[in-house]
Amino acid sequence: MISSSEDHSSSDDDDEQQRNEIREDLKSMSFEEIMKLKEELGSKIYKEAVLGIENRSKNAKLKKDKQDFKRLNKNRPREQTSTRQVPFLGAEMRLKRKKDHDIRDPRFDERAGDYDVKKFKENYKFVSEIREKEVQHLKSALNKATDDEERQDIKKTIQRLINKNVEENKWHQKQQQLKEEQKEVQKAIAEGRQPHFVTKKERRAKELVAQFEDLMEKGKLTKHLEKRRKKNAAKDRKRIGFD
């Protein structure tokens, strides 16, 4: 064991002596000659011969491998090196969960099925009730607001929510009307009569009559007609070219 360690130390001394001799030779050479020598030998061999970098890295690696973390007591945990990054708790499980469950958008995924407007409207019918509650809440906030800009924003939000509910109600009324028309057609076929299929023009006329009766009941017919008159007048002025 002693002889082998002595041989290893003597070989290291010889290598260091050779490198010193090479360094002395390099001192007499110009920078251009040194760069040319480096290109001919290669940077790896040049560094090993002149600087001894490879030997240093090997020795450091051997020392690192030989380092053993021992426990002072068998009941204590083993000491770990601080140079190794500690993994975040649950990182492996989170990675596995990502692989098992792919994130997908149901709006653009064929596996989610086709978009059915009727089912969507029926399933989310409760949203109209939420809007009505929100309108009441905003109206109370409007009474408390003192800033003009804030009041205008609240009024716009209230009007937008009301318009959405009006559109929803119109859609449901139209669907109810279509169901009644289908029932009439099926009843006529069952009785052996010629069924009457309602045209778009007739359906539009019925909608206008229903709208007229609704405005009459609420007392808003005059206001509605005045609004329509102004709207038509603005269209006529725009069509003629007068602003």
Secondary structure as a PSIPRED ss2 file (coil, helix, strand):
# PSIPRED VFORMAT (PSIPRED V4.0)

   1 M C   1.000  0.000  0.000
   2 I H   0.000  1.000  0.000
   3 S H   0.000  1.000  0.000
   4 S H   0.000  1.000  0.000
   5 S H   0.000  1.000  0.000
   6 E H   0.000  1.000  0.000
   7 D H   0.000  1.000  0.000
   8 H H   0.000  1.000  0.000
   9 S H   0.000  1.000  0.000
  10 S H   0.000  1.000  0.000
  11 S H   0.000  1.000  0.000
  12 D H   0.000  1.000  0.000
  13 D H   0.000  1.000  0.000
  14 D H   0.000  1.000  0.000
  15 D H   0.000  1.000  0.000
  16 E H   0.000  1.000  0.000
  17 Q H   0.000  1.000  0.000
  18 Q H   0.000  1.000  0.000
  19 R H   0.000  1.000  0.000
  20 N H   0.000  1.000  0.000
  21 E H   0.000  1.000  0.000
  22 I H   0.000  1.000  0.000
  23 R H   0.000  1.000  0.000
  24 E H   0.000  1.000  0.000
  25 D H   0.000  1.000  0.000
  26 L H   0.000  1.000  0.000
  27 K H   0.000  1.000  0.000
  28 S C   1.000  0.000  0.000
  29 M C   1.000  0.000  0.000
  30 S C   1.000  0.000  0.000
  31 F H   0.000  1.000  0.000
  32 E H   0.000  1.000  0.000
  33 E H   0.000  1.000  0.000
  34 I H   0.000  1.000  0.000
  35 M H   0.000  1.000  0.000
  36 K H   0.000  1.000  0.000
  37 L H   0.000  1.000  0.000
  38 K H   0.000  1.000  0.000
  39 E H   0.000  1.000  0.000
  40 E H   0.000  1.000  0.000
  41 L H   0.000  1.000  0.000
  42 G C   1.000  0.000  0.000
  43 S H   0.000  1.000  0.000
  44 K H   0.000  1.000  0.000
  45 I H   0.000  1.000  0.000
  46 Y H   0.000  1.000  0.000
  47 K H   0.000  1.000  0.000
  48 E H   0.000  1.000  0.000
  49 A H   0.000  1.000  0.000
  50 V H   0.000  1.000  0.000
  51 L C   1.000  0.000  0.000
  52 G C   1.000  0.000  0.000
  53 I H   0.000  1.000  0.000
  54 E H   0.000  1.000  0.000
  55 N H   0.000  1.000  0.000
  56 R H   0.000  1.000  0.000
  57 S H   0.000  1.000  0.000
  58 K H   0.000  1.000  0.000
  59 N H   0.000  1.000  0.000
  60 A H   0.000  1.000  0.000
  61 K H   0.000  1.000  0.000
  62 L H   0.000  1.000  0.000
  63 K H   0.000  1.000  0.000
  64 K H   0.000  1.000  0.000
  65 D H   0.000  1.000  0.000
  66 K H   0.000  1.000  0.000
  67 Q C   1.000  0.000  0.000
  68 D C   1.000  0.000  0.000
  69 F C   1.000  0.000  0.000
  70 K C   1.000  0.000  0.000
  71 R C   1.000  0.000  0.000
  72 L C   1.000  0.000  0.000
  73 N C   1.000  0.000  0.000
  74 K C   1.000  0.000  0.000
  75 N C   1.000  0.000  0.000
  76 R C   1.000  0.000  0.000
  77 P C   1.000  0.000  0.000
  78 R C   1.000  0.000  0.000
  79 E C   1.000  0.000  0.000
  80 Q C   1.000  0.000  0.000
  81 T C   1.000  0.000  0.000
  82 S C   1.000  0.000  0.000
  83 T C   1.000  0.000  0.000
  84 R C   1.000  0.000  0.000
  85 Q C   1.000  0.000  0.000
  86 V C   1.000  0.000  0.000
  87 P C   1.000  0.000  0.000
  88 F C   1.000  0.000  0.000
  89 L C   1.000  0.000  0.000
  90 G C   1.000  0.000  0.000
  91 A H   0.000  1.000  0.000
  92 E H   0.000  1.000  0.000
  93 M H   0.000  1.000  0.000
  94 R H   0.000  1.000  0.000
  95 L H   0.000  1.000  0.000
  96 K H   0.000  1.000  0.000
  97 R H   0.000  1.000  0.000
  98 K H   0.000  1.000  0.000
  99 K H   0.000  1.000  0.000
 100 D H   0.000  1.000  0.000
 101 H C   1.000  0.000  0.000
 102 D C   1.000  0.000  0.000
 103 I C   1.000  0.000  0.000
 104 R C   1.000  0.000  0.000
 105 D C   1.000  0.000  0.000
 106 P H   0.000  1.000  0.000
 107 R H   0.000  1.000  0.000
 108 F H   0.000  1.000  0.000
 109 D C   1.000  0.000  0.000
 110 E H   0.000  1.000  0.000
 111 R H   0.000  1.000  0.000
 112 A H   0.000  1.000  0.000
 113 G C   1.000  0.000  0.000
 114 D C   1.000  0.000  0.000
 115 Y C   1.000  0.000  0.000
 116 D C   1.000  0.000  0.000
 117 V H   0.000  1.000  0.000
 118 K H   0.000  1.000  0.000
 119 K H   0.000  1.000  0.000
 120 F H   0.000  1.000  0.000
 121 K H   0.000  1.000  0.000
 122 E H   0.000  1.000  0.000
 123 N H   0.000  1.000  0.000
 124 Y C   1.000  0.000  0.000
 125 K C   1.000  0.000  0.000
 126 F H   0.000  1.000  0.000
 127 V H   0.000  1.000  0.000
 128 S H   0.000  1.000  0.000
 129 E H   0.000  1.000  0.000
 130 I H   0.000  1.000  0.000
 131 R H   0.000  1.000  0.000
 132 E H   0.000  1.000  0.000
 133 K H   0.000  1.000  0.000
 134 E H   0.000  1.000  0.000
 135 V H   0.000  1.000  0.000
 136 Q H   0.000  1.000  0.000
 137 H H   0.000  1.000  0.000
 138 L H   0.000  1.000  0.000
 139 K H   0.000  1.000  0.000
 140 S H   0.000  1.000  0.000
 141 A H   0.000  1.000  0.000
 142 L H   0.000  1.000  0.000
 143 N H   0.000  1.000  0.000
 144 K H   0.000  1.000  0.000
 145 A C   1.000  0.000  0.000
 146 T C   1.000  0.000  0.000
 147 D C   1.000  0.000  0.000
 148 D H   0.000  1.000  0.000
 149 E H   0.000  1.000  0.000
 150 E H   0.000  1.000  0.000
 151 R H   0.000  1.000  0.000
 152 Q H   0.000  1.000  0.000
 153 D H   0.000  1.000  0.000
 154 I H   0.000  1.000  0.000
 155 K H   0.000  1.000  0.000
 156 K H   0.000  1.000  0.000
 157 T H   0.000  1.000  0.000
 158 I H   0.000  1.000  0.000
 159 Q H   0.000  1.000  0.000
 160 R H   0.000  1.000  0.000
 161 L H   0.000  1.000  0.000
 162 I H   0.000  1.000  0.000
 163 N H   0.000  1.000  0.000
 164 K H   0.000  1.000  0.000
 165 N H   0.000  1.000  0.000
 166 V H   0.000  1.000  0.000
 167 E H   0.000  1.000  0.000
 168 E H   0.000  1.000  0.000
 169 N H   0.000  1.000  0.000
 170 K H   0.000  1.000  0.000
 171 W H   0.000  1.000  0.000
 172 H H   0.000  1.000  0.000
 173 Q H   0.000  1.000  0.000
 174 K H   0.000  1.000  0.000
 175 Q H   0.000  1.000  0.000
 176 Q H   0.000  1.000  0.000
 177 Q H   0.000  1.000  0.000
 178 L H   0.000  1.000  0.000
 179 K H   0.000  1.000  0.000
 180 E H   0.000  1.000  0.000
 181 E H   0.000  1.000  0.000
 182 Q H   0.000  1.000  0.000
 183 K H   0.000  1.000  0.000
 184 E H   0.000  1.000  0.000
 185 V H   0.000  1.000  0.000
 186 Q H   0.000  1.000  0.000
 187 K H   0.000  1.000  0.000
 188 A H   0.000  1.000  0.000
 189 I H   0.000  1.000  0.000
 190 A H   0.000  1.000  0.000
 191 E H   0.000  1.000  0.000
 192 G C   1.000  0.000  0.000
 193 R C   1.000  0.000  0.000
 194 Q C   1.000  0.000  0.000
 195 P C   1.000  0.000  0.000
 196 H C   1.000  0.000  0.000
 197 F C   1.000  0.000  0.000
 198 V C   1.000  0.000  0.000
 199 T C   1.000  0.000  0.000
 200 K H   0.000  1.000  0.000
 201 K H   0.000  1.000  0.000
 202 E H   0.000  1.000  0.000
 203 R H   0.000  1.000  0.000
 204 R H   0.000  1.000  0.000
 205 A H   0.000  1.000  0.000
 206 K H   0.000  1.000  0.000
 207 E H   0.000  1.000  0.000
 208 L H   0.000  1.000  0.000
 209 V H   0.000  1.000  0.000
 210 A H   0.000  1.000  0.000
 211 Q H   0.000  1.000  0.000
 212 F H   0.000  1.000  0.000
 213 E H   0.000  1.000  0.000
 214 D H   0.000  1.000  0.000
 215 L H   0.000  1.000  0.000
 216 M H   0.000  1.000  0.000
 217 E H   0.000  1.000  0.000
 218 K H   0.000  1.000  0.000
 219 G C   1.000  0.000  0.000
 220 K C   1.000  0.000  0.000
 221 L H   0.000  1.000  0.000
 222 T H   0.000  1.000  0.000
 223 K H   0.000  1.000  0.000
 224 H H   0.000  1.000  0.000
 225 L H   0.000  1.000  0.000
 226 E H   0.000  1.000  0.000
 227 K H   0.000  1.000  0.000
 228 R H   0.000  1.000  0.000
 229 R H   0.000  1.000  0.000
 230 K H   0.000  1.000  0.000
 231 K H   0.000  1.000  0.000
 232 N H   0.000  1.000  0.000
 233 A H   0.000  1.000  0.000
 234 A H   0.000  1.000  0.000
 235 K H   0.000  1.000  0.000
 236 D H   0.000  1.000  0.000
 237 R H   0.000  1.000  0.000
 238 K H   0.000  1.000  0.000
 239 R H   0.000  1.000  0.000
 240 I H   0.000  1.000  0.000
 241 G C   1.000  0.000  0.000
 242 F C   1.000  0.000  0.000
 243 D C   1.000  0.000  0.000
